[in-house]
Amino acid sequence: QVQLVESGGGLVQAGGSLRLSCSASTSNFILGTMDWYRQAPGKQREFLARIIRSHSTNYADSVKGRFTISRDNAKNTVSLQMNSLKPEYTAIYYCHWRSDYGVDYWGQGTQVTVSI
């Protein structure tokens, strides 16, 4: 069973930065698509950023220019650098992997809280 483990969440003041990491238990993760999502209380899970095998990326308009997704294939990790954080970014952040067979895996999430 593939496991994804997020880390790097925490409490930060508005305008600050955090770097989230997602570690995959399989080196096959380089064959699929890695995404970051977030879910705020009472809201639907929201797509943030995606990186694919070729290292191509795309972002939700709401975070474009603030967030950067990257991957380290040697370490089986994908990261999300978040800058200029806003209080409305407070949410649980999840990494997601869709394997090259089309199977979806989710991490358990990491809490990000942005204070005023």
GULUM-540128 format. One record per residue: x, z, y of N, C-alpha, C in turn; residue number from 0. Coordinates in nm, 4 decimals. Layout:
BEGIN
nxx	nzz	nyy	caxx	cazz	cayy	cxx	czz	cyy	i
X	Z	Y	X	Z	Y	X	Z	Y	NUM $
...
# end
This chain:
BEGIN
nxx	nzz	nyy	caxx	cazz	cayy	cxx	czz	cyy	i
0.0837	0.0000	-0.1184	0.0000	0.0000	0.0000	0.0881	0.0000	0.1246	0 $
0.0643	-0.0946	0.2131	0.1416	-0.1031	0.3358	0.0993	0.0074	0.4309	1 $
0.1966	0.0694	0.4935	0.1679	0.1720	0.5934	0.2283	0.1325	0.7274	2 $
0.1518	0.1593	0.8324	0.1986	0.1400	0.9693	0.1949	0.2764	1.0376	3 $
0.3030	0.3140	1.1010	0.3104	0.4445	1.1652	0.3512	0.4259	1.3104	4 $
0.2600	0.4658	1.3999	0.2880	0.4571	1.5429	0.3568	0.5843	1.5911	5 $
0.4337	0.5705	1.6961	0.4969	0.6852	1.7604	0.5203	0.6512	1.9070	6 $
0.5514	0.7542	1.9849	0.5861	0.7321	2.1243	0.4781	0.7664	2.2245	7 $
0.3608	0.8017	2.1757	0.2550	0.8400	2.2670	0.2831	0.9750	2.3312	8 $
0.1997	1.0100	2.4271	0.2164	1.1380	2.4939	0.1474	1.1403	2.6276	9 $
0.1856	1.2381	2.7070	0.1278	1.2582	2.8395	0.2263	1.2053	2.9441	10 $
0.1760	1.1244	3.0347	0.2598	1.0690	3.1398	0.1791	1.0620	3.2689	11 $
0.2471	1.0725	3.3800	0.1788	1.0624	3.5088	0.1517	0.9165	3.5431	12 $
0.0492	0.8954	3.6217	0.0175	0.7606	3.6680	0.1393	0.6985	3.7347	13 $
0.1627	0.5719	3.7033	0.2795	0.5020	3.7545	0.4000	0.5096	3.6635	14 $
0.3926	0.5972	3.5637	0.5036	0.6140	3.4718	0.5042	0.5107	3.3617	15 $
0.5957	0.5314	3.2662	0.6136	0.4371	3.1566	0.6180	0.5106	3.0234	16 $
0.5793	0.4393	2.9197	0.5940	0.4863	2.7828	0.6310	0.3677	2.6965	17 $
0.7005	0.3967	2.5878	0.7327	0.2942	2.4900	0.6792	0.3379	2.3546	18 $
0.5833	0.2625	2.3043	0.5260	0.2895	2.1732	0.5996	0.2075	2.0673	19 $
0.6100	0.2637	1.9497	0.6698	0.1927	1.8374	0.5774	0.1988	1.7174	20 $
0.5838	0.0958	1.6369	0.5066	0.0893	1.5133	0.6037	0.0492	1.4028	21 $
0.6153	0.1349	1.3053	0.7071	0.1100	1.1946	0.6274	0.0686	1.0721	22 $
0.6648	-0.0426	1.0124	0.5949	-0.0936	0.8944	0.6740	-0.0601	0.7685	23 $
0.6011	-0.0346	0.6596	0.6655	0.0046	0.5339	0.7063	-0.1155	0.4501	24 $
0.6871	-0.2362	0.5060	0.7233	-0.3550	0.4328	0.7988	-0.4517	0.5229	25 $
0.9004	-0.5143	0.4689	0.9734	-0.6150	0.5458	0.8920	-0.7434	0.5572	26 $
0.7827	-0.7529	0.4794	0.6977	-0.8718	0.4879	0.6232	-0.8810	0.6203	27 $
0.6336	-0.7746	0.7003	0.5585	-0.7756	0.8248	0.6049	-0.8896	0.9158	28 $
0.7271	-0.9389	0.8929	0.7760	-1.0487	0.9766	0.7002	-1.1774	0.9481	29 $
0.6263	-1.1805	0.8373	0.5537	-1.3012	0.7998	0.4160	-1.3090	0.8623	30 $
0.3716	-1.2018	0.9249	0.2376	-1.1999	0.9792	0.2354	-1.1838	1.1285	31 $
0.1220	-1.1391	1.1769	0.0988	-1.1208	1.3200	0.0835	-0.9723	1.3483	32 $
0.1549	-0.9258	1.4493	0.1453	-0.7855	1.4893	0.0763	-0.7752	1.6246	33 $
-0.0148	-0.6813	1.6351	-0.0895	-0.6611	1.7589	-0.0885	-0.5139	1.7966	34 $
-0.1163	-0.4917	1.9233	-0.1494	-0.3579	1.9714	-0.2897	-0.3594	2.0295	35 $
-0.3642	-0.2537	1.9985	-0.4990	-0.2338	2.0510	-0.5045	-0.0923	2.1085	36 $
-0.6084	-0.0658	2.1844	-0.6359	0.0706	2.2272	-0.7860	0.0940	2.2251	37 $
-0.8200	0.2204	2.2121	-0.9606	0.2590	2.2139	-0.9756	0.3862	2.2947	38 $
-1.0466	0.3736	2.4046	-1.0762	0.4881	2.4902	-1.2048	0.5534	2.4404	39 $
-1.2248	0.6803	2.4732	-1.3462	0.7496	2.4289	-1.4724	0.6768	2.4730	40 $
-1.5605	0.6533	2.3790	-1.6870	0.5897	2.4099	-1.6808	0.4395	2.4305	41 $
-1.5637	0.3806	2.4056	-1.5480	0.2364	2.4272	-1.5035	0.1676	2.2986	42 $
-1.5202	0.0356	2.2987	-1.4773	-0.0430	2.1837	-1.3255	-0.0595	2.1840	43 $
-1.2733	-0.0858	2.0670	-1.1305	-0.1113	2.0553	-1.0982	-0.2407	2.1288	44 $
-0.9901	-0.2358	2.2060	-0.9558	-0.3443	2.2973	-0.8202	-0.4026	2.2611	45 $
-0.8149	-0.5344	2.2501	-0.6882	-0.6035	2.2233	-0.5971	-0.5945	2.3454	46 $
-0.4676	-0.5715	2.3199	-0.3709	-0.5623	2.4289	-0.2644	-0.6718	2.4226	47 $
-0.1997	-0.6869	2.3075	-0.0847	-0.7770	2.2996	-0.0624	-0.8192	2.1552	48 $
-0.0020	-0.9372	2.1395	0.0248	-0.9924	2.0066	0.1626	-1.0571	2.0048	49 $
0.2288	-1.0446	1.8912	0.3545	-1.1149	1.8689	0.3500	-1.1729	1.7292	50 $
0.3933	-1.2988	1.7182	0.3880	-1.3648	1.5886	0.5291	-1.3938	1.5401	51 $
0.5354	-1.4585	1.4230	0.6625	-1.4748	1.3538	0.7692	-1.5371	1.4421	52 $
0.7275	-1.6317	1.5246	0.8231	-1.7034	1.6086	0.8633	-1.6239	1.7316	53 $
0.8110	-1.5010	1.7422	0.8331	-1.4154	1.8590	0.7513	-1.4605	1.9795	54 $
0.6616	-1.5563	1.9590	0.5687	-1.5902	2.0668	0.4761	-1.4724	2.0915	55 $
0.4394	-1.4560	2.2171	0.3560	-1.3422	2.2542	0.2368	-1.3870	2.3362	56 $
0.1329	-1.3072	2.3331	0.0263	-1.3222	2.4318	-0.0342	-1.1860	2.4607	57 $
-0.0974	-1.1771	2.5767	-0.1432	-1.0497	2.6303	-0.2848	-1.0609	2.6836	58 $
-0.3539	-0.9475	2.6805	-0.4810	-0.9390	2.7502	-0.4531	-0.9445	2.9003	59 $
-0.5445	-1.0031	2.9733	-0.5258	-1.0145	3.1183	-0.5080	-0.8776	3.1832	60 $
-0.5732	-0.7770	3.1249	-0.5719	-0.6439	3.1855	-0.4337	-0.5792	3.1832	61 $
-0.3448	-0.6252	3.0961	-0.2122	-0.5628	3.0859	-0.0982	-0.6603	3.1104	62 $
-0.1300	-0.7839	3.1354	-0.0270	-0.8853	3.1579	0.0588	-0.8451	3.2768	63 $
0.1877	-0.8486	3.2591	0.2802	-0.8094	3.3639	0.3159	-0.6617	3.3632	64 $
0.2384	-0.5809	3.2924	0.2652	-0.4369	3.2821	0.3207	-0.3999	3.1450	65 $
0.2709	-0.4657	3.0403	0.3080	-0.4340	2.9038	0.3929	-0.5464	2.8459	66 $
0.4871	-0.5082	2.7597	0.5705	-0.6056	2.6897	0.5776	-0.5692	2.5425	67 $
0.5415	-0.6643	2.4577	0.5498	-0.6441	2.3133	0.6768	-0.7091	2.2615	68 $
0.7403	-0.6436	2.1665	0.8623	-0.6982	2.1070	0.8716	-0.6526	1.9621	69 $
0.9569	-0.7184	1.8860	0.9720	-0.6798	1.7467	1.1187	-0.6777	1.7095	70 $
1.1503	-0.5887	1.6172	1.2848	-0.5805	1.5613	1.2698	-0.6005	1.4112	71 $
1.2935	-0.7210	1.3662	1.2707	-0.7521	1.2254	1.3644	-0.6751	1.1330	72 $
1.4827	-0.6444	1.1809	1.5780	-0.5707	1.0971	1.5293	-0.4288	1.0697	73 $
1.4500	-0.3744	1.1627	1.4011	-0.2368	1.1492	1.2539	-0.2309	1.1118	74 $
1.1930	-0.3480	1.0906	1.0497	-0.3534	1.0558	0.9642	-0.2795	1.1584	75 $
0.9949	-0.2987	1.2846	0.9193	-0.2306	1.3893	0.8715	-0.3288	1.4951	76 $
0.7638	-0.2926	1.5589	0.7154	-0.3629	1.6765	0.6935	-0.2576	1.7844	77 $
0.7268	-0.2915	1.9060	0.7192	-0.1956	2.0149	0.6307	-0.2486	2.1262	78 $
0.5814	-0.1561	2.2054	0.5017	-0.1910	2.3217	0.5554	-0.1096	2.4392	79 $
0.6221	-0.1762	2.5310	0.6706	-0.1129	2.6529	0.5588	-0.1179	2.7561	80 $
0.5197	-0.0006	2.8051	0.4088	0.0081	2.8985	0.4590	0.0648	3.0309	81 $
0.4431	-0.0110	3.1358	0.4892	0.0298	3.2684	0.3721	0.0398	3.3648	82 $
0.3953	0.1112	3.4728	0.2935	0.1250	3.5784	0.1601	0.1700	3.5196	83 $
0.1646	0.2760	3.4436	0.0448	0.3218	3.3719	-0.0592	0.3771	3.4678	84 $
-0.1840	0.3570	3.4294	-0.2976	0.4023	3.5090	-0.3776	0.5044	3.4287	85 $
-0.4504	0.5937	3.4960	-0.5325	0.6915	3.4226	-0.6331	0.6253	3.3278	86 $
-0.6827	0.5086	3.3649	-0.7801	0.4407	3.2787	-0.7172	0.3844	3.1517	87 $
-0.5861	0.3937	3.1397	-0.5185	0.3510	3.0174	-0.5166	0.4617	2.9116	88 $
-0.5720	0.5773	2.9467	-0.5802	0.6864	2.8509	-0.6651	0.6433	2.7319	89 $
-0.6054	0.6502	2.6131	-0.6720	0.6009	2.4926	-0.5842	0.6316	2.3719	90 $
-0.6408	0.6033	2.2558	-0.5603	0.6009	2.1347	-0.5118	0.4580	2.1157	91 $
-0.3824	0.4435	2.0942	-0.3212	0.3120	2.0794	-0.2886	0.2881	1.9318	92 $
-0.3297	0.1700	1.8849	-0.3150	0.1359	1.7436	-0.2308	0.0094	1.7277	93 $
-0.1482	0.0083	1.6253	-0.0871	-0.1187	1.5880	-0.1632	-0.1766	1.4694	94 $
-0.1600	-0.3062	1.4608	-0.2351	-0.3811	1.3611	-0.1466	-0.4929	1.3090	95 $
-0.1490	-0.5102	1.1787	-0.0747	-0.6187	1.1161	-0.1687	-0.7011	1.0317	96 $
-0.1701	-0.8314	1.0566	-0.2405	-0.9240	0.9682	-0.1330	-0.9984	0.8875	97 $
-0.1369	-0.9754	0.7589	-0.0346	-1.0362	0.6737	-0.0561	-1.1866	0.6651	98 $
0.0431	-1.2544	0.6093	0.0314	-1.3994	0.5949	-0.0751	-1.4359	0.4919	99 $
-0.1294	-1.3375	0.4201	-0.2422	-1.3601	0.3301	-0.3750	-1.3293	0.3975	100 $
-0.3693	-1.2885	0.5262	-0.4919	-1.2611	0.5983	-0.5488	-1.1221	0.5763	101 $
-0.4681	-1.0309	0.5228	-0.5127	-0.8932	0.5023	-0.4746	-0.8110	0.6253	102 $
-0.5684	-0.7277	0.6694	-0.5493	-0.6467	0.7896	-0.5079	-0.5039	0.7547	103 $
-0.4104	-0.4552	0.8302	-0.3651	-0.3167	0.8162	-0.3607	-0.2542	0.9553	104 $
-0.3982	-0.1258	0.9595	-0.3997	-0.0515	1.0855	-0.3168	0.0748	1.0710	105 $
-0.2533	0.1136	1.1813	-0.1904	0.2436	1.1866	-0.2932	0.3498	1.2184	106 $
-0.2476	0.4753	1.2193	-0.3403	0.5867	1.2424	-0.3652	0.6102	1.3905	107 $
-0.2846	0.5473	1.4750	-0.3026	0.5600	1.6196	-0.2136	0.6672	1.6813	108 $
-0.1842	0.6486	1.8076	-0.1077	0.7481	1.8832	-0.1746	0.7660	2.0191	109 $
-0.1911	0.8900	2.0588	-0.2632	0.9218	2.1826	-0.1733	0.8996	2.3040	110 $
-0.2267	0.8288	2.3998	-0.1616	0.8127	2.5300	-0.2554	0.8700	2.6351	111 $
-0.2055	0.9632	2.7139	-0.2837	1.0241	2.8200	-0.2090	1.0054	2.9509	112 $
-0.2766	0.9432	3.0466	-0.2162	0.9178	3.1768	-0.2883	1.0055	3.2789	113 $
-0.2140	1.0948	3.3389	-0.2726	1.1879	3.4354	-0.2629	1.1326	3.5774	114 $
-0.3540	1.1817	3.6612	-0.3559	1.1375	3.8009	-0.2366	1.1952	3.8754	115 $
# end
